C-alpha cells in the first residue's frame, strides 16, 4: 500500500511538473504571437501608400510627404537587377564535389540560410562572374516559392546564383539596406511582386522589365534609417523569443525521454 501511495504521489508530481512546463511554453508562444502581431500592425501604419504619401505612424521630426520615384532609381546605377544565368549555363553536370566557389539556390533566399550543396570550378566561376554574389546584395526567389528576399551577409563563400534567383543591388544614395529589406518583405510589395498573369491561375514573379518601371513612394534616407533600425530591433526581439520557445520545447522533450526510459 505504501509503495502504491509513493508511486501515485510521484506520478502526480511528474504530471504537475509537465503541466507547469506546458504552461510556460504556452505563455512564451503567446508572447511570440503578440510580438509578430505588433510588428504586422506597425508595418501597416509605418508605410505610406500611393494615395496618402504619408504613413499613419511616424517618428518624431518627420513630416514631409514621401517622394515618388521609379523603382529603377533606387537600384545601383550599374547592374542593379539581374536574373540568374540560363539553365544551360549552369547545369548539374558542371558541379564538382568540392571547391572554393559555390552555387547559391532558391533556399538561400527563402530561408535566409547560406549553406550550399553545389560547387563549381574556378574556370566556371570566371565564366559566370557577372552572376557573382557579394555581401550587401539581395537575392529574390523567382520560381516556386516566389518573392522571398534575403540580404547576402559578410564572409560568404565566393559563388554565383542560379537561374531561380534575381540579384538586386540598391543605390545607397536613395535607399537604406535595412529599410529596403523590410519594405520588400511587406505585404503590399509581396502582392505587387507576385501578381498573377492575366488569364492565368498561376502566380508568377512580375517581369524584371516591369518592376524597373514601377512608380513607388519612399521616405527620406534619414526616415528610412529610423524605420529600418526600429524594425531590426523588433526582429531581434522576436528571434530571441523564438529561441526561448524552441529551447523550452527541447527541454520538455529531453525530460520526457529521461523520465520514461
Secondary structure, 3 states (H helix, E strand, C coil): CHHHHHHHHHHHHHHHHHHHHHHHHHHHHHHHHHHHHHHHHHHHHHCCCCCCCCCCCCCCCCCCCCEEEEHHHHECCCCCEEECCCHHHCCHHHCECCCCEEEECHHHHHHCCCCCCEEECHHHHHHCHHHECCCCCEEEECCCCCCCEEECCCCCCCEEECCCEEEECECCCCCCHHHHHHHHHCHHHHHHHCCECCCCCCECCCCHHHHHHCEEEECCHHHHHHHHHHHHHHHHHHHHHHHHHHHHHHHHHHHHHHHCC
